[in-house]
Amino acid sequence: MTKKLIAIAALLSCLALTSCATTAPAKNPSFTTIAPTKPTPTPAEAATPAADGIVDTVYVQVFPGETFKAKHGCRCTLPDATQELFPAGTAVIFMKFTMTGEWKPSQGNQTSQDVTGTTLKGTQFDGRPEPTVLDTADGPSVAKTNGLAWLPSGLFRGQSTWTLPNDKERSFAAAWYLPAGVDCLLLTMDVPSEGQPLRLTVPLPASATNAANAGGE
């Protein structure tokens, strides 16, 4: 009897060990999933202005654009001349201008700048005595195609006061007939509230100078 009890006890111990062995969870290797690295898209570099400057609170940038052939002449002549100065087919340089309001401490909480009456009068090509001539026939449609207003007056059309927000760009376009042999535009942008005009020398792109020299006056 005693031998039977011992045998039964041994058998129970064995079964208990077997049960523990079968119910113990198997150890699996631990892995950390790492998501593949995605390249961060790099924004395209902003276009660099050919010229920029500020008098007081209005920052201006100039971006020469495409050159195109005028479909219409300027219907203008030099004094004591009868020949049209810029006939149809003359090269025209298209330019984009941006203006940004710049706050200064003395303005307190002012959030915009007054640019009422801004003009480009007095602009000339370097080496030429006469003022530049705007292509008012074809220029406005080219500006519209590029999503831009024609001249500052077009940017603020219908507004008695022209207001430029601080730190926000507003853009417009202009286009001038190109005389032969020029390579720089002497820009005059007059913002009356600035107290004096901004004058910038704007180098023309090679496409413009080549077109002007090929076409002549």
C-alpha positions as CSV (number, residue, x, y, z in Angstrom):
1,M,0.0,0.0,0.0
2,T,2.8,2.3,1.0
3,K,4.5,1.6,-2.3
4,K,1.3,2.4,-4.2
5,L,0.9,5.8,-2.4
6,I,4.5,6.7,-3.2
7,A,4.1,5.8,-6.9
8,I,0.9,7.8,-7.1
9,A,2.6,10.8,-5.5
10,A,5.5,10.6,-7.9
11,L,3.0,10.3,-10.8
12,L,1.1,13.4,-9.7
13,S,4.4,15.4,-9.3
14,C,5.4,14.4,-12.8
15,L,2.0,15.5,-14.2
16,A,2.2,18.8,-12.5
17,L,5.6,19.5,-14.0
18,T,4.4,18.5,-17.4
19,S,1.4,20.8,-17.0
20,C,3.6,23.8,-16.1
21,A,5.8,23.1,-19.0
22,T,3.0,22.9,-21.5
23,T,1.2,26.0,-20.2
24,A,4.2,28.3,-19.9
25,P,4.0,30.9,-22.7
26,A,6.7,30.6,-25.3
27,K,9.1,33.5,-25.5
28,N,9.1,35.3,-28.8
29,P,11.8,37.6,-29.9
30,S,10.8,41.3,-29.5
31,F,11.1,43.5,-32.6
32,T,10.5,47.3,-32.9
33,T,9.0,48.3,-36.2
34,I,10.6,51.4,-37.7
35,A,8.7,53.2,-40.4
36,P,10.8,53.9,-43.5
37,T,12.1,57.4,-43.7
38,K,10.4,59.6,-46.2
39,P,12.3,62.4,-47.8
40,T,11.1,65.8,-46.8
41,P,10.0,67.8,-49.8
42,T,12.1,70.9,-50.3
43,P,10.1,73.9,-51.4
44,A,11.2,75.5,-54.6
45,E,13.4,78.4,-54.1
46,A,11.6,81.7,-54.3
47,A,12.5,83.8,-57.4
48,T,15.2,86.2,-56.8
49,P,14.4,89.8,-57.6
50,A,16.6,91.6,-60.2
51,A,16.4,94.7,-57.9
52,D,14.8,95.6,-54.6
53,G,14.7,98.5,-52.2
54,I,12.8,100.6,-49.7
55,V,12.4,104.3,-48.9
56,D,10.5,104.1,-45.6
57,T,7.7,101.6,-45.1
58,V,7.1,100.1,-48.6
59,Y,9.5,97.3,-49.7
60,V,9.6,96.9,-53.5
61,Q,10.9,93.9,-55.5
62,V,11.3,93.8,-59.3
63,F,11.1,90.7,-61.4
64,P,11.8,91.0,-65.2
65,G,9.8,88.5,-67.1
66,E,9.2,87.5,-70.7
67,T,10.0,89.5,-73.8
68,F,7.4,89.6,-76.5
69,K,6.7,91.3,-79.8
70,A,4.3,94.2,-79.8
71,K,1.2,93.6,-81.9
72,H,0.5,97.4,-82.0
73,G,2.8,100.4,-82.3
74,C,3.1,103.0,-79.6
75,R,1.6,105.8,-81.9
76,C,4.2,108.1,-80.5
77,T,7.1,110.1,-82.0
78,L,10.1,112.0,-80.7
79,P,10.0,115.8,-80.8
80,D,10.6,117.1,-84.4
81,A,10.2,113.5,-85.8
82,T,7.4,111.9,-87.9
83,Q,8.4,108.3,-87.7
84,E,6.7,106.2,-85.1
85,L,9.1,105.6,-82.2
86,F,8.1,102.0,-81.5
87,P,6.2,100.4,-84.4
88,A,4.4,97.0,-84.3
89,G,6.9,94.2,-83.9
90,T,9.1,96.1,-81.4
91,A,10.3,94.0,-78.5
92,V,8.5,94.6,-75.2
93,I,9.8,93.7,-71.7
94,F,7.2,92.5,-69.2
95,M,7.9,93.0,-65.5
96,K,6.3,92.0,-62.2
97,F,6.5,94.2,-59.2
98,T,5.7,93.3,-55.6
99,M,5.1,95.8,-52.8
100,T,5.1,94.8,-49.1
101,G,4.1,97.0,-46.2
102,E,6.8,97.3,-43.5
103,W,5.8,98.3,-40.0
104,K,8.0,100.7,-38.0
105,P,7.8,101.2,-34.2
106,S,6.6,104.8,-34.5
107,Q,3.4,103.5,-36.1
108,G,2.1,101.8,-33.0
109,N,-0.6,99.3,-33.9
110,Q,-0.9,100.3,-37.5
111,T,-1.3,97.2,-39.7
112,S,-1.0,98.7,-43.2
113,Q,0.6,101.4,-45.3
114,D,-0.9,104.0,-47.5
115,V,0.3,103.7,-51.1
116,T,-2.4,105.9,-52.7
117,G,-1.3,107.4,-56.0
118,T,1.7,105.2,-56.6
119,T,3.1,105.7,-60.1
120,L,6.1,104.6,-62.3
121,K,6.5,108.0,-63.9
122,G,10.0,109.1,-64.5
123,T,11.3,105.6,-65.4
124,Q,13.9,105.5,-68.1
125,F,16.2,103.1,-69.8
126,D,19.9,103.7,-69.0
127,G,21.5,105.7,-71.7
128,R,18.3,107.0,-73.2
129,P,17.1,110.6,-72.6
130,E,13.4,110.1,-73.2
131,P,11.0,108.5,-70.7
132,T,10.0,104.9,-71.2
133,V,6.9,104.1,-73.1
134,L,4.4,101.6,-71.7
135,D,2.8,99.1,-74.1
136,T,-0.7,100.0,-73.1
137,A,-2.1,98.1,-76.1
138,D,-0.8,94.6,-75.4
139,G,0.6,94.9,-71.9
140,P,-2.7,94.7,-70.0
141,S,-3.7,91.4,-71.7
142,V,-0.3,89.9,-71.0
143,A,-0.6,91.0,-67.3
144,K,-4.0,89.4,-67.1
145,T,-2.7,86.1,-68.7
146,N,-0.1,86.1,-65.9
147,G,-2.7,86.7,-63.2
148,L,-1.5,90.2,-62.4
149,A,-3.1,93.7,-62.3
150,W,-1.9,96.2,-64.8
151,L,0.0,99.0,-63.0
152,P,-0.6,100.1,-59.4
153,S,-3.8,101.8,-60.4
154,G,-5.2,98.4,-61.6
155,L,-4.1,96.8,-58.4
156,F,-6.3,99.2,-56.4
157,R,-9.0,99.8,-59.0
158,G,-12.1,101.4,-57.6
159,Q,-10.5,102.3,-54.3
160,S,-10.1,105.9,-53.2
161,T,-7.4,104.9,-50.7
162,W,-4.8,102.4,-51.6
163,T,-3.9,100.3,-48.6
164,L,-1.0,97.8,-48.5
165,P,-1.1,95.3,-45.6
166,N,2.1,94.9,-43.5
167,D,4.1,91.8,-44.3
168,K,1.9,90.7,-47.2
169,E,2.9,91.1,-50.8
170,R,0.7,92.7,-53.4
171,S,1.8,92.4,-57.1
172,F,1.2,94.2,-60.4
173,A,2.8,94.3,-63.8
174,A,4.1,96.8,-66.4
175,A,5.5,96.3,-69.9
176,W,7.7,98.8,-71.8
177,Y,8.8,99.0,-75.4
178,L,12.5,98.2,-75.7
179,P,14.8,100.6,-77.5
180,A,17.9,99.1,-79.1
181,G,21.1,98.8,-77.2
182,V,19.7,99.1,-73.6
183,D,20.6,96.7,-70.8
184,C,19.2,98.4,-67.7
185,L,15.9,100.0,-66.6
186,L,16.2,103.0,-64.3
187,L,13.0,102.5,-62.3
188,T,11.3,105.3,-60.5
189,M,8.5,104.3,-58.2
190,D,6.8,107.2,-56.5
191,V,4.8,106.3,-53.5
192,P,3.6,109.8,-52.3
193,S,3.4,108.8,-48.6
194,E,7.0,107.7,-48.6
195,G,8.2,111.3,-49.0
196,Q,10.5,110.7,-52.0
197,P,10.6,108.3,-55.0
198,L,12.3,104.9,-54.9
199,R,14.9,104.7,-57.6
200,L,16.3,101.3,-58.6
201,T,18.6,100.1,-61.4
202,V,17.1,96.9,-62.9
203,P,19.4,94.8,-65.1
204,L,17.5,93.4,-68.1
205,P,17.7,89.6,-68.8
206,A,19.7,88.5,-71.8
207,S,16.5,87.6,-73.7
208,A,15.4,91.2,-73.5
209,T,18.7,92.8,-74.6
210,N,19.0,90.3,-77.4
211,A,15.5,91.0,-78.6
212,A,16.0,94.7,-78.5
213,N,19.3,94.6,-80.4
214,A,17.8,92.3,-83.0
215,G,14.8,94.4,-83.6
216,G,16.2,97.9,-83.3
217,E,13.9,100.9,-83.1
